[in-house]
Amino acid sequence: MANYLNGHIVAIFGAVALHGGIAAWAMSPSAPIAIPQQQIIQISMVAPSSVAREAVDAEMPEPSAPPTADGLRQIKKENKTVKKQEKEKKVAQKASQNIVTSGKQSEDSLQKNAAITEPVFSANYLNNPPPVYPKSARSNNVQGMVTLEVLVSESGAVKKIDIEKSSGFGILDNAALSAVQKWRFIPAHRGSEIVEAKVIVPIEFRLN
């Protein structure tokens, strides 16, 4: 009977020990699992100091008081004065331009209406030789005056020549034409402008 009890007790203790081991194993902590944590950014509201408030207040302009009725009238008056001055300035500029333009037009008109000075052929420095008196005309005592109309160019050369009045003798007329055709002239002027113009050239053939 004692052996039976001892065996039963041993079996009970073995079972207890087995269950205790199982329970101990079940209660033992397992390996920790790493759980990533998100980065948290904390923002704290800090009340501004009195010095900072004073600096901000100093930078902000003080609100201006609304203009009074007198002030509004003064502003309108000044605006009208400025606009009037600008208008007068534009009128003066336009008048000045008109004066310059009209002055130029007047100068051009005077230039066009100025009297024309005739070409000159009798100046000594031109060295214009007189016509040659034909020998046959002298032998026959042929005399007379021929008047030539000469168109003188701006350069002073003969551009065209015509007999304005004949001497009555062809030999004398031809001698005059031949000589004057080679002459040089001081060209005509209209004001300060050199122009083309006509001049009458009288040539007299007379025996002494």
CYANA upper distance limits for C-alpha pairs under 8 A (distance plus 0.5 A):
  1 MET  CA      5 LEU  CA      6.88
  2 ALA  CA      6 ASN  CA      6.66
  3 ASN  CA      7 GLY  CA      6.60
  4 TYR  CA      8 HIS  CA      6.67
  5 LEU  CA      9 ILE  CA      6.60
  6 ASN  CA     10 VAL  CA      6.63
  7 GLY  CA     11 ALA  CA      6.65
  8 HIS  CA     12 ILE  CA      6.73
  9 ILE  CA     13 PHE  CA      6.66
 10 VAL  CA     14 GLY  CA      6.56
 11 ALA  CA     15 ALA  CA      6.66
 12 ILE  CA     16 VAL  CA      6.62
 13 PHE  CA     17 ALA  CA      6.47
 14 GLY  CA     18 LEU  CA      6.49
 15 ALA  CA     19 HIS  CA      6.60
 16 VAL  CA     20 GLY  CA      6.41
 17 ALA  CA     21 GLY  CA      6.57
 18 LEU  CA     22 ILE  CA      6.75
 19 HIS  CA     23 ALA  CA      6.48
 20 GLY  CA     24 ALA  CA      6.45
 21 GLY  CA     25 TRP  CA      6.51
 22 ILE  CA     26 ALA  CA      6.63
 23 ALA  CA     27 MET  CA      6.65
 24 ALA  CA     28 SER  CA      6.61
 48 PRO  CA     52 ALA  CA      6.67
 48 PRO  CA     53 ARG  CA      7.11
 49 SER  CA     53 ARG  CA      6.89
 50 SER  CA     54 GLU  CA      6.71
 51 VAL  CA     55 ALA  CA      6.83
 52 ALA  CA     56 VAL  CA      6.83
 53 ARG  CA     57 ASP  CA      6.58
 54 GLU  CA     58 ALA  CA      6.56
 55 ALA  CA     59 GLU  CA      6.95
 56 VAL  CA     60 MET  CA      6.90
 67 PRO  CA     71 GLY  CA      5.95
 67 PRO  CA     72 LEU  CA      6.75
 68 THR  CA     72 LEU  CA      6.74
 69 ALA  CA     73 ARG  CA      6.81
 70 ASP  CA     74 GLN  CA      6.67
 71 GLY  CA     75 ILE  CA      6.69
 72 LEU  CA     76 LYS  CA      6.71
 73 ARG  CA     77 LYS  CA      6.59
 74 GLN  CA     78 GLU  CA      6.68
 75 ILE  CA     79 ASN  CA      6.71
 76 LYS  CA     80 LYS  CA      6.73
 77 LYS  CA     81 THR  CA      6.74
 78 GLU  CA     82 VAL  CA      6.73
 79 ASN  CA     83 LYS  CA      6.72
 80 LYS  CA     84 LYS  CA      6.55
 81 THR  CA     85 GLN  CA      6.68
 82 VAL  CA     86 GLU  CA      6.74
 83 LYS  CA     87 LYS  CA      6.66
 84 LYS  CA     88 GLU  CA      6.65
 85 GLN  CA     89 LYS  CA      6.61
 86 GLU  CA     90 LYS  CA      6.81
 87 LYS  CA     91 VAL  CA      6.74
 88 GLU  CA     92 ALA  CA      6.60
 89 LYS  CA     93 GLN  CA      6.69
 90 LYS  CA     94 LYS  CA      6.67
 91 VAL  CA     95 ALA  CA      6.59
 92 ALA  CA     96 SER  CA      6.60
 93 GLN  CA     97 GLN  CA      6.78
 94 LYS  CA     98 ASN  CA      6.70
 95 ALA  CA     99 ILE  CA      6.64
 96 SER  CA    100 VAL  CA      6.80
 97 GLN  CA    101 THR  CA      6.64
 98 ASN  CA    102 SER  CA      6.34
 99 ILE  CA    103 GLY  CA      6.29
100 VAL  CA    104 LYS  CA      6.72
101 THR  CA    105 GLN  CA      6.67
102 SER  CA    106 SER  CA      6.43
103 GLY  CA    107 GLU  CA      6.62
104 LYS  CA    108 ASP  CA      6.66
105 GLN  CA    109 SER  CA      6.54
106 SER  CA    110 LEU  CA      6.57
107 GLU  CA    111 GLN  CA      6.57
108 ASP  CA    112 LYS  CA      6.67
109 SER  CA    113 ASN  CA      6.53
110 LEU  CA    114 ALA  CA      6.20
111 GLN  CA    190 ARG  CA      7.28
111 GLN  CA    191 GLY  CA      6.30
111 GLN  CA    192 SER  CA      8.28
111 GLN  CA    193 GLU  CA      8.39
112 LYS  CA    190 ARG  CA      7.89
114 ALA  CA    190 ARG  CA      6.25
114 ALA  CA    191 GLY  CA      6.21
115 ALA  CA    190 ARG  CA      6.42
115 ALA  CA    191 GLY  CA      7.58
116 ILE  CA    188 ALA  CA      7.10
116 ILE  CA    189 HIS  CA      6.03
116 ILE  CA    190 ARG  CA      5.05
116 ILE  CA    191 GLY  CA      7.75
117 THR  CA    188 ALA  CA      5.79
117 THR  CA    189 HIS  CA      5.75
117 THR  CA    190 ARG  CA      7.05
118 GLU  CA    187 PRO  CA      7.91
118 GLU  CA    188 ALA  CA      5.43
118 GLU  CA    189 HIS  CA      7.76
118 GLU  CA    197 ALA  CA      7.36
118 GLU  CA    198 LYS  CA      7.63
118 GLU  CA    199 VAL  CA      6.69
119 PRO  CA    152 VAL  CA      7.41
119 PRO  CA    156 GLY  CA      8.35
119 PRO  CA    185 PHE  CA      6.64
119 PRO  CA    186 ILE  CA      5.80
119 PRO  CA    187 PRO  CA      5.18
119 PRO  CA    188 ALA  CA      4.95
119 PRO  CA    189 HIS  CA      8.45
119 PRO  CA    197 ALA  CA      7.44
119 PRO  CA    198 LYS  CA      7.70
119 PRO  CA    199 VAL  CA      6.69
120 VAL  CA    185 PHE  CA      5.93
120 VAL  CA    186 ILE  CA      5.39
120 VAL  CA    187 PRO  CA      7.34
120 VAL  CA    188 ALA  CA      8.13
121 PHE  CA    126 LEU  CA      7.75
121 PHE  CA    128 ASN  CA      8.08
121 PHE  CA    183 TRP  CA      8.13
121 PHE  CA    184 ARG  CA      7.28
121 PHE  CA    185 PHE  CA      5.33
121 PHE  CA    186 ILE  CA      7.06
122 SER  CA    126 LEU  CA      7.94
122 SER  CA    128 ASN  CA      8.23
123 ALA  CA    127 ASN  CA      8.19
124 ASN  CA    128 ASN  CA      8.30
126 LEU  CA    184 ARG  CA      6.84
126 LEU  CA    185 PHE  CA      7.72
128 ASN  CA    183 TRP  CA      5.97
128 ASN  CA    184 ARG  CA      7.33
129 PRO  CA    179 ALA  CA      7.86
129 PRO  CA    183 TRP  CA      8.25
130 PRO  CA    179 ALA  CA      7.28
131 PRO  CA    175 ALA  CA      6.56
131 PRO  CA    176 ALA  CA      6.11
131 PRO  CA    178 SER  CA      8.04
131 PRO  CA    179 ALA  CA      5.49
131 PRO  CA    180 VAL  CA      8.02
132 VAL  CA    175 ALA  CA      7.00
132 VAL  CA    179 ALA  CA      8.08
133 TYR  CA    137 ALA  CA      7.74
133 TYR  CA    138 ARG  CA      7.59
133 TYR  CA    172 LEU  CA      8.07
133 TYR  CA    175 ALA  CA      7.68
133 TYR  CA    205 PHE  CA      7.49
134 PRO  CA    138 ARG  CA      6.94
134 PRO  CA    171 ILE  CA      7.74
134 PRO  CA    172 LEU  CA      7.72
134 PRO  CA    175 ALA  CA      7.65
135 LYS  CA    139 SER  CA      6.69
136 SER  CA    140 ASN  CA      6.70
137 ALA  CA    141 ASN  CA      6.46
137 ALA  CA    142 VAL  CA      5.29
137 ALA  CA    143 GLN  CA      7.92
137 ALA  CA    171 ILE  CA      7.88
137 ALA  CA    172 LEU  CA      8.16
138 ARG  CA    142 VAL  CA      6.43
138 ARG  CA    143 GLN  CA      8.38
138 ARG  CA    207 LEU  CA      7.74
141 ASN  CA    207 LEU  CA      7.77
142 VAL  CA    169 PHE  CA      8.47
143 GLN  CA    172 LEU  CA      8.48
143 GLN  CA    204 GLU  CA      8.40
143 GLN  CA    205 PHE  CA      5.75
143 GLN  CA    206 ARG  CA      5.63
143 GLN  CA    207 LEU  CA      7.33
144 GLY  CA    167 SER  CA      5.58
144 GLY  CA    168 GLY  CA      7.72
144 GLY  CA    169 PHE  CA      8.14
144 GLY  CA    172 LEU  CA      8.07
144 GLY  CA    204 GLU  CA      6.47
144 GLY  CA    205 PHE  CA      5.77
144 GLY  CA    206 ARG  CA      7.04
145 MET  CA    166 SER  CA      7.77
145 MET  CA    167 SER  CA      5.27
145 MET  CA    202 PRO  CA      7.44
145 MET  CA    203 ILE  CA      6.08
145 MET  CA    204 GLU  CA      4.63
145 MET  CA    205 PHE  CA      6.41
146 VAL  CA    163 ILE  CA      7.89
146 VAL  CA    164 GLU  CA      8.35
146 VAL  CA    165 LYS  CA      6.28
146 VAL  CA    166 SER  CA      5.37
146 VAL  CA    167 SER  CA      4.94
146 VAL  CA    172 LEU  CA      7.95
146 VAL  CA    173 ASP  CA      6.51
146 VAL  CA    176 ALA  CA      7.79
146 VAL  CA    202 PRO  CA      6.46
146 VAL  CA    203 ILE  CA      5.79
146 VAL  CA    204 GLU  CA      6.86
147 THR  CA    163 ILE  CA      6.64
147 THR  CA    164 GLU  CA      5.84
147 THR  CA    165 LYS  CA      5.36
147 THR  CA    166 SER  CA      6.94
147 THR  CA    167 SER  CA      8.16
147 THR  CA    200 ILE  CA      7.28
147 THR  CA    201 VAL  CA      6.26
147 THR  CA    202 PRO  CA      4.84
147 THR  CA    203 ILE  CA      6.63
148 LEU  CA    161 ILE  CA      7.31
148 LEU  CA    162 ASP  CA      6.18
148 LEU  CA    163 ILE  CA      5.06
148 LEU  CA    164 GLU  CA      5.51
148 LEU  CA    165 LYS  CA      7.31
148 LEU  CA    177 LEU  CA      8.19
148 LEU  CA    200 ILE  CA      6.20
148 LEU  CA    201 VAL  CA      5.55
148 LEU  CA    202 PRO  CA      6.69
148 LEU  CA    203 ILE  CA      8.28
149 GLU  CA    161 ILE  CA      6.25
149 GLU  CA    162 ASP  CA      5.69
149 GLU  CA    163 ILE  CA      6.59
149 GLU  CA    164 GLU  CA      5.99
149 GLU  CA    198 LYS  CA      7.22
149 GLU  CA    199 VAL  CA      6.39
149 GLU  CA    200 ILE  CA      5.18
149 GLU  CA    201 VAL  CA      6.79
150 VAL  CA    158 VAL  CA      7.18
150 VAL  CA    159 LYS  CA      8.03
150 VAL  CA    160 LYS  CA      6.35
150 VAL  CA    161 ILE  CA      4.99
150 VAL  CA    162 ASP  CA      7.01
150 VAL  CA    198 LYS  CA      5.93
150 VAL  CA    199 VAL  CA      5.87
150 VAL  CA    200 ILE  CA      6.73
150 VAL  CA    201 VAL  CA      7.59
151 LEU  CA    158 VAL  CA      6.57
151 LEU  CA    159 LYS  CA      5.93
151 LEU  CA    160 LYS  CA      5.49
151 LEU  CA    161 ILE  CA      6.72
151 LEU  CA    196 GLU  CA      7.81
151 LEU  CA    197 ALA  CA      6.25
151 LEU  CA    198 LYS  CA      4.76
151 LEU  CA    199 VAL  CA      7.05
152 VAL  CA    156 GLY  CA      6.26
152 VAL  CA    157 ALA  CA      6.17
152 VAL  CA    158 VAL  CA      5.34
152 VAL  CA    159 LYS  CA      6.01
152 VAL  CA    160 LYS  CA      7.75
152 VAL  CA    185 PHE  CA      7.60
152 VAL  CA    187 PRO  CA      7.02
152 VAL  CA    188 ALA  CA      8.39
152 VAL  CA    196 GLU  CA      6.36
152 VAL  CA    197 ALA  CA      6.08
152 VAL  CA    198 LYS  CA      6.39
152 VAL  CA    199 VAL  CA      7.97
153 SER  CA    157 ALA  CA      5.98
153 SER  CA    158 VAL  CA      6.83
153 SER  CA    159 LYS  CA      6.23
153 SER  CA    187 PRO  CA      7.23
153 SER  CA    195 VAL  CA      7.89
153 SER  CA    196 GLU  CA      5.28
153 SER  CA    197 ALA  CA      7.42
154 GLU  CA    187 PRO  CA      6.08
154 GLU  CA    188 ALA  CA      7.83
154 GLU  CA    194 ILE  CA      6.56
154 GLU  CA    195 VAL  CA      5.88
154 GLU  CA    196 GLU  CA      5.54
155 SER  CA    187 PRO  CA      7.03
156 GLY  CA    184 ARG  CA      6.33
156 GLY  CA    185 PHE  CA      5.08
156 GLY  CA    186 ILE  CA      5.88
156 GLY  CA    187 PRO  CA      5.26
157 ALA  CA    183 TRP  CA      7.78
157 ALA  CA    184 ARG  CA      6.00
157 ALA  CA    185 PHE  CA      6.77
158 VAL  CA    181 GLN  CA      6.77
158 VAL  CA    182 LYS  CA      7.97
158 VAL  CA    183 TRP  CA      7.65
158 VAL  CA    184 ARG  CA      7.66
158 VAL  CA    185 PHE  CA      8.26
161 ILE  CA    177 LEU  CA      8.14
161 ILE  CA    181 GLN  CA      7.73
163 ILE  CA    173 ASP  CA      8.25
164 GLU  CA    200 ILE  CA      8.46
166 SER  CA    170 GLY  CA      8.43
166 SER  CA    173 ASP  CA      6.94
167 SER  CA    172 LEU  CA      7.36
167 SER  CA    173 ASP  CA      6.89
168 GLY  CA    173 ASP  CA      8.48
169 PHE  CA    173 ASP  CA      6.88
170 GLY  CA    174 ASN  CA      6.53
171 ILE  CA    175 ALA  CA      6.77
172 LEU  CA    176 ALA  CA      6.81
172 LEU  CA    205 PHE  CA      7.86
173 ASP  CA    177 LEU  CA      6.73
174 ASN  CA    178 SER  CA      6.54
175 ALA  CA    179 ALA  CA      6.86
176 ALA  CA    180 VAL  CA      6.65
176 ALA  CA    203 ILE  CA      7.07
177 LEU  CA    181 GLN  CA      6.45
178 SER  CA    182 LYS  CA      7.74
179 ALA  CA    183 TRP  CA      7.55
187 PRO  CA    194 ILE  CA      7.17
187 PRO  CA    195 VAL  CA      7.44
187 PRO  CA    196 GLU  CA      7.49
187 PRO  CA    197 ALA  CA      8.09
188 ALA  CA    194 ILE  CA      6.43
188 ALA  CA    195 VAL  CA      6.03
188 ALA  CA    196 GLU  CA      6.85
188 ALA  CA    197 ALA  CA      6.50
189 HIS  CA    193 GLU  CA      5.98
189 HIS  CA    194 ILE  CA      5.02
189 HIS  CA    195 VAL  CA      6.03
190 ARG  CA    194 ILE  CA      6.86
190 ARG  CA    195 VAL  CA      7.04
